[in-house]
């Protein structure tokens, strides 16, 4: 039954899993850089760009499902998490560019640790009514 419930949610699946895994990989990379007293590098910024593309794709899938008549269990919270989610990588990019020290890498790490939590919360707000 859980797989049927997961199949019905547009925010579950390969895009959500990819965004969580990618975000955690970037977080680890940025943590290592911060511990080595390194500023954010091109690889971190490229990772943030790829993460943003994946998150935008996840948002498009959710919006298409909404246009098709599906509804999240908590619409207000869902839209709040969705907007927050797509804003996280650009926010990390800007703040890390403003802080070209090891703390910039720490910012990237922190934001990339928040993104998976927001993805899971997005999934939970969709499934409230569907359970």
Secondary structure, DSSP 8 states (H G I E B T S, - for coil): -HHHHHHH-TTSSHHHHHHHHHHHHHHHHHHHHHHTT----HHHHHHHHHHHHHHHHHHHHHHHHHHTT---SSHHHHHHHHHHHHHHHHHHHHHHHH--SHHHHHHHHHHHHHHHHHHHHHHHHHHHHH-
